Each structure stands twice: as structure tokens, then as C-alpha cells.
């Protein structure tokens, strides 16, 4: 497969993921839980302020800008895919642009908080490092990055195919990536620990029978039946409260706040 063909195949996978995400993110238990985990980390990053400039690096459908970041000030976002930006516009998100996380189209020291939510794990190594460097560049001194990545290699499954996942992180790997650039890690937690046994069982089965192709993997983002979805949403809501006091020892994602020294 030629370079252009590989890029076209990758863009198709990302578009499919964004379309599935746009359908599910309002109601799916995973996204409900995710917003509950991210909000306290943004509170820590904001340090009591609500007049901040925030940037979502790889904003996808714009849901995180609309539902979480906008509580803390004026939020901007960018994404490489037109599909994501179209969904964001339909959702009423206005301050968006098309760009790569490896070449952020904003001046240095322009933002108080930057976020990278489920982006780094699908980037090749050189782009991963470049993205962290760019987030550092556009942050003001004293500003903070809130970063979420996939965790624990044992959880690779069909969703990994849909998300074009290149790696899953350990705390040590994520810490090293950020500290190498100069960030000071303030807090790191595993999330979605309470649904870990379910996720582990499902994704182990995926690997045993063979990972799905990208069309079959779309089923990963279908909202479960209402009673199941409500129950799992409630479990994650409880976990999000407990996690503020007692960090979970495992989980399907790693979420952190990293500060650029003043």
C-alpha cells in the first residue's frame, strides 16, 4: 500500500470513529464516566479561576469543549479531520480550526490550559513527542496540560482497531514522556477501574478469536440497553468520587495533570 493509500485508510478509520463517537458520547456510560473524571482534573489545573483560555488539542466532535472545557473560560479546539470539525460546528462549537497536534497553529504562551484527550496513543513516536512539545510551547508559564491516554496493554481489543491505537501507556511511560519535555506531573490516576473486569473479559475474547476489522469494530461504540447503561454510569459516578481520595490501582485509561513551571 502506498503512502497516500495508507493515509486515506487512516483518515477513513478516524472518520468512522468520530461518527460513532458523535452518536454515542451524550449517553454512553463510558463517556458519562469520562466527563466525571476529567472535570476534577480541570478544576485542579484551573486553580480556582474561571476566566481562562483553554485549547483542546485534537477536539474530535467538540463534545469536550462544549460539555466540560467551556465551564472554565473561553475554549478553542482543533482537529485534523473535517468530519470532527463538522460535528463540532453542528454542536455549536465556534472557535475551532483544522490542524495537526504536531504543528499547533497558535502562538507561544497563548493558553492557560491545554488538553489532549485520547489522542497521543494513535500518534507515531516522533509525532507523539512533537505533540507534547507543541502543547508545552502554547502553554503560558504556570499553565497546565490535562492528558488522557489508553492504559494497560492487556486491554487491546476491537476498539483499538477503530481508534488506530498504536500503544497503551503505563504510568512510567506517560510520566517519562511529559517530564522529558519539562512538565511537572501534579496528579495521575487510572480511570474506569470499576468496569475493568468487564472490559478485560471482552477484549481478551477479541484477541482470542481475532480482532475485528474496522467495520465490525464500530459496534464497540453502541450504547448498551438502558438498564445496563444506567447501572454502569452509576458505578462510574461512584468511582469518580472515590478516585479523588483513593486512586485506583488499575483501569482502562490514564488521566493526568502536568504543569509547565512558572
C-alpha positions in Angstrom: 0.0 0.0 0.0 1.4 3.4 -1.0 1.8 6.4 1.4 -1.3 8.2 0.1 -3.3 5.0 0.3 -2.2 4.4 3.9 -3.2 8.0 4.8 -6.6 7.6 3.1 -7.2 4.3 5.0 -6.2 6.0 8.3 -8.5 9.0 7.6 -11.4 6.6 6.9 -10.8 4.9 10.2 -10.7 8.1 12.1 -13.9 9.4 10.3 -15.7 6.2 11.3 -14.6 6.6 14.9 -15.7 10.2 15.0 -19.1 9.3 13.5 -19.6 6.6 16.1 -18.4 8.9 18.9 -20.9 11.6 17.9 -23.7 9.1 18.1 -22.7 7.7 21.5 -21.0 10.5 23.5 -24.1 12.0 25.0 -25.4 8.8 26.6 -22.8 6.0 26.6 -21.7 5.1 30.1 -18.0 5.4 29.2 -18.3 9.0 28.0 -20.5 9.9 31.0 -17.9 8.5 33.3 -15.1 10.1 31.4 -16.5 13.6 31.8 -16.9 13.0 35.6 -13.2 12.0 35.8 -11.9 14.9 33.6 -13.9 17.7 35.4 -12.0 17.5 38.7 -8.6 17.4 36.9 -9.6 20.6 35.1 -10.6 22.1 38.5 -7.1 21.3 39.7 -5.5 22.7 36.6 -7.6 25.9 36.8 -6.6 26.6 40.4 -9.9 28.4 41.2 -10.1 30.5 38.0 -13.0 30.7 35.5 -11.5 33.3 33.2 -9.0 31.0 31.4 -8.0 30.4 27.8 -8.2 26.7 27.0 -7.2 24.7 24.0 -8.4 21.1 23.2 -5.7 19.5 21.0 -7.5 17.0 18.8 -11.0 18.1 19.7 -12.8 15.5 17.6 -16.5 16.2 17.7 -16.1 19.1 20.1 -18.1 17.4 22.8 -15.4 18.0 25.5 -15.2 21.7 24.6 -19.0 22.1 24.8 -19.6 20.0 27.9 -16.5 20.5 30.1 -13.9 23.0 29.0 -16.3 25.9 28.4 -17.0 25.9 32.2 -13.6 27.4 32.8 -13.4 30.2 30.3 -13.0 30.6 26.6 -12.1 27.4 24.9 -10.7 26.8 21.4 -10.1 23.5 19.6 -8.6 22.0 16.5 -8.7 18.6 14.8 -7.1 17.1 11.7 -10.3 15.7 10.3 -13.1 17.6 8.6 -15.6 15.1 9.9 -14.8 16.0 13.5 -15.0 19.7 12.8 -18.3 19.4 11.0 -19.8 17.6 14.1 -18.3 20.3 16.3 -19.9 23.1 14.3 -23.3 21.3 14.4 -23.0 21.1 18.2 -22.5 24.9 18.3 -18.7 24.9 18.9 -17.4 28.0 17.2 -13.7 28.5 18.0 -12.3 25.6 16.0 -9.7 25.1 13.3 -8.2 22.3 11.2 -4.6 21.5 12.2 -2.2 18.8 13.5 -1.2 18.3 17.1 2.4 18.3 15.9 2.0 21.8 14.5 -0.4 23.8 16.6 -1.5 27.0 14.8 -1.4 29.3 17.8 1.4 31.5 19.2 3.6 30.6 22.1 2.3 31.1 25.7 -1.2 31.7 24.5 -3.2 29.3 26.8 -3.7 28.6 30.5 -4.8 25.0 30.0 -4.3 22.6 27.1 -6.0 19.2 26.9 -5.1 16.1 24.9 -7.9 13.6 25.4 -7.4 10.2 23.7 -5.1 11.5 21.0 -1.4 10.6 21.9 -1.9 6.9 21.7 -2.7 6.9 18.0 0.4 9.0 17.0 3.7 7.6 15.8 6.6 8.1 18.2 8.0 11.2 16.5 4.6 12.9 16.3 3.9 11.9 19.9 7.0 13.8 21.1 6.3 16.7 18.8 2.7 17.0 20.1 3.9 17.2 23.7 6.5 19.8 22.7 3.8 21.9 20.9 1.5 21.7 24.0 4.4 23.0 26.1 5.0 25.8 23.6 1.5 27.2 23.6 1.1 27.0 27.4 1.7 30.0 29.5 4.3 29.6 32.2 2.4 28.1 35.1 -0.2 26.7 32.8 -1.3 23.0 32.9 -1.9 20.2 30.5 -4.7 17.7 31.1 -3.9 14.5 29.2 -5.8 11.2 28.8 -4.4 8.1 27.2 -5.3 4.4 26.8 -3.7 2.2 29.5 -2.7 -1.4 30.1 -1.6 -3.4 27.0 -3.7 -6.3 28.2 -6.8 -4.3 27.2 -6.0 -4.2 23.5 -9.2 -5.2 21.6 -11.6 -4.3 18.8 -11.8 -0.7 20.0 -8.0 -0.5 19.4 -8.7 -1.2 15.7 -11.3 1.5 15.5 -9.1 4.1 17.3 -6.0 3.3 15.3 -4.3 2.6 18.6 -0.5 2.3 18.4 0.2 1.9 22.1 -1.3 1.7 25.5 0.6 3.5 28.3 1.9 2.6 31.7 2.3 5.4 34.4 6.0 5.3 34.0 5.9 5.8 30.2 3.5 8.7 30.4 5.5 10.3 33.2 8.7 10.0 31.3 7.2 11.4 28.1 6.0 14.5 29.9 8.9 15.1 32.3 11.4 14.7 29.4 9.9 17.9 27.9 9.9 19.7 31.3 6.4 19.2 32.6 6.0 18.7 36.4 3.4 15.9 37.0 0.9 17.0 39.6 -1.6 14.1 39.6 -2.1 10.9 37.6 -4.9 8.4 38.1 -6.3 5.3 36.4 -10.0 5.6 35.4 -12.8 3.2 34.6 -11.4 0.7 37.1 -14.8 -0.5 38.2 -15.7 -1.7 34.7 -12.2 -3.1 34.2 -13.2 -6.8 34.7 -15.9 -6.5 32.0 -13.5 -4.7 29.6 -10.8 -7.3 30.3 -13.1 -10.2 29.6 -14.5 -8.7 26.4 -11.1 -7.7 25.0 -9.4 -10.9 25.9 -12.1 -12.6 23.9 -11.5 -10.3 21.0 -7.8 -11.3 20.9 -8.5 -15.0 21.2 -10.9 -15.1 18.3 -9.1 -12.4 16.3 -9.5 -8.7 16.2 -12.3 -7.3 14.1 -11.9 -5.2 11.0 -12.8 -1.5 11.3 -16.4 -2.0 10.1 -17.1 -4.7 12.7 -15.4 -2.7 15.4 -18.0 0.1 15.1 -20.1 -2.0 17.5 -17.8 -1.0 20.3 -19.4 2.4 20.5 -23.1 1.3 20.5 -24.9 2.5 23.7 -25.9 -0.6 25.7 -29.5 -1.3 26.7 -30.9 1.4 29.1 -30.8 -0.6 32.3 -27.2 -1.7 31.7 -26.1 1.7 30.6 -27.7 3.4 33.6 -26.1 0.9 36.0 -22.6 1.3 34.6 -23.0 5.1 34.5 -23.9 5.0 38.2 -20.9 2.7 39.1 -18.5 5.1 37.3 -20.1 8.1 39.0 -19.2 6.5 42.4 -15.7 5.7 41.2 -15.1 9.3 40.1 -15.8 10.4 43.7 -13.8 7.6 45.4 -10.9 8.3 43.0 -10.4 11.8 44.3 -9.4 10.3 47.7 -8.2 6.7 46.9 -6.6 6.4 43.5 -7.4 3.2 41.6 -4.5 0.7 41.1 -5.6 -0.1 37.5 -8.0 1.0 34.9 -8.6 1.3 31.1 -7.2 4.9 30.9 -4.6 7.1 32.5 -5.5 10.7 33.2 -3.1 13.3 34.5 -2.5 17.0 35.2 1.0 18.2 34.3 2.2 21.7 35.0 4.6 23.9 33.0 6.8 25.6 35.7 6.2 29.3 36.1 
